[in-house]
Amino acid sequence: MATYLVTGSNRGIGLEYCKQLQARGETVIAVCRDSNEELDKLGVQVYTDVDITSDESIAKLVQQLQGTSLDVLINNAGIIEKNTLDRLDFDSIRRQFEVNALGPLRLTCALLPFLSAGSKIAIMTSRMGSIGDNTSGDSYGYRMSKVAVSMAGKSLAIDLQPRQIAVGILHPGLVSTRMTNNTGMSPAEAVKGLLQRIEELNLENTGTFWHSNGEVLPW
């Protein structure tokens, strides 16, 4: 039995992570801003009022986790807001950077004392953050923030390899959630693949940018 901490755990992919991990007998720590009935009924540990853009909020979580050892940290929390070239909203772009890029880095750094040799970190990014795969433009804030978090993941993989902590940079695929207007594959299918990628993650493939189906994606 391993201990997993999942952010953005109250809906979509994060909730599905919690469901599948709990079903296979893992210890799950669900972190979110607000819980709900579906998450609460799983019977996992739930920590609410956690804002990954706030140092104060993360410091409170760190205090609550004292005495805990984490085997896997899944940085899943994120937002998407529309930004087209003719309707740029720089406040929105900054907000997406804070949540999607700085948030995972801020939380990971704060939780490093709870990780040890053999622990793993999963960073949920997106194919929309692939520069080589961008053929449609648009979505400035989301694309830029996902490029940034992928780069953070790559640097973390290099910096944490001497500590024997592996980092996976993961794209779930197009998943039917509120963020995608319920378009795409089911969260259950996506998370099944994502958990397989985390299982396969090691110090030799650390820092790889994967699709949930196992495809290595271009930067």
N, C-alpha and C positions, 0 to 999 in steps of 0.2 A: 504493500500500500504506500502510495506517494502522496505528498501534499502539494496541491496546485492552488495558486492564487490567480483569479480571473477578474480583470477589470471590465467595466461595461456589462455587468453580468445580469442585468434585469430584463434584457430583451434580445431578440435576434441571435446573432452568432454567440454572444457571451452567455446568454441563457442556455443555449444548446450545448455549449461546452460544459456548463455546470450539470446539465441533465445527463450527458453521456459519461462524464467522469464519475458522478455520483452512482450511476447505474453499474459501473464496473468496480465499485468499492473503494475509490480513491477518497482522500480527505480533500474537501473543496472549501476554499475560502472565497466567497463571492463578494466583490467590492463594487459599489455603485453609488450614485447620488441618492436615488430613491428605490426602495424595494417594491415588490408587488406580490399579489397572492400566488402567482405561478412560481416565483422564485422562493417565497417563504415556505411553500408546501413541500419543497424538495428535501428539507431537513438539513441543508448544508449551513455552514457558518456564514452569516451575512453581516457585512459592515456597510452601513449607509452614511450619507452625508460626506462622502469622499469626493472631493473635487481635485482631479489630477493637475489642474492649473494653479492650485494653491499650495504654497509651501506650508502654510499653517495647517491645512487640512491633511496633508500627507504626514506631517509631524505627529498629528493626533493618531493617524493610522499606525504609524511606527510604534507609538506607545502601546496601542491596543494589541499589537502583534508580539510584544516582548515574550521571549521564551519559545517562539515558533521557529521551526526550520522549514524552509521552502525548497521543494525539489524542482518545481516548475513555476515560473512567473509568466503569465500570458497577458501581454499588454494589448487588450482588445478595444478599449474605449475609444470612440472617435465620432466625428461629426462630418457631414457633408452639406455644403451650402452652394447654391448656384452662383457662378461668377462668369459672365460672358464678357467679351472684349468691349461690347457697347454698353454694358451695364456692370462695370467694375465697382465693387464695394470693398474698399480697403479695410474697413473695420471687420468685415466678414472674413477677409483673407487673413488678417492678424488673428482672429478668433480661431480659425482652423489651424493655423500654425501652433497656437497655444495648446489646443487640445490634441491634435493629431501628431505633432512633432515634439514639442517641448514637454508635453505631459508624460509620454512614455519614458523619455530620458530622465525627467525629474523623478518619477516614481522608481524607475530601475535603480538609479543612484542611491535613493533613500533606502531601498530594500536590499542592497548588496550585503549588509551584515547578516541577513537571514539566509543567504545563499552560501553554498560551499562547493568544494570539488565534486563534480558530477551533476551539479544543478544545471538547469537549462532555462533559457529565456526565449520566449516567442514574441516577436513583434509583428502585429497585424498591420500590413501595409496594403497596397493595391497595385494592380497592373496599371492603373491610371497614373501611378507614379513612375512608370517606366519611360524614360526619355526615348529609348530605341523603339518602343511600341506605340508611341503617340502619333497617330495618323489623323486625328480628328480635332485637335486643339481644344479650346474651351475649358471650362472648369478650373480656372486659374488657381483659386485658393486650395481646392482639394488636391489637384495634381501637384502643386508646389509643396504642400505640406507633406504629402506622401513620399515625394523624392527626398525631402529632408529627413523623415523618420527612417527611411531605408538607409540613408547614409549614416545616421546615428547607430543603427543596428550593425552596419558593417564595421564601424569604428569600435563599438562595444565588443564585437566578436574578436577583433584583434587584441584589444586591451585586456579582455578577460580570459583569453586562451591560456596565459601563464597560470591563472587561478583554476584552470580546468573547468571553466563554465562555458558552455556552448550557447550560441545565439542563432536562432532561425528567423529569417525575414520572410513572412508568409502572406500570400495572396489567396483569399478564399475562393475566388471565382465569382461569377455573377450570382449572388444569392438573393432569394426572395425575402426581403426584410422591409421594414418601414423606410430605411435609407434608400432603397432601390425601387420604391413604389411597388413592392411585391412582385418584382420581375426576376426570374432566374431559377436556379435549382433550390431545393429545400435546404434550410439551415442544417438539418440532420445529415444530409449527404455531404455538404461542405465540411462540417466539423469532423465527420468520420475520416475524410481525407487529411484534414489539418492535424488531427491527433496522430495519424500514421506518420506524417512528416516530423512531428515532434518526437515520436518514438525513434525514428531513424536519425535524428539529430545527434551529432557527436563532434569531437574536437577536430576531426579531419574534414568534415563538411561544414563546420561553423561559418557563419557569414553568408550562406547561400540564399539566394532569392528564389523561392519556390512557389509554384502554383499548388493548390491543395491536391491536384491530381498527380503531383510528382514532377511535373515539367519544370526545368530550370528556366527562369525568365530573364530576358535581357534587361540591363540597367537602363 
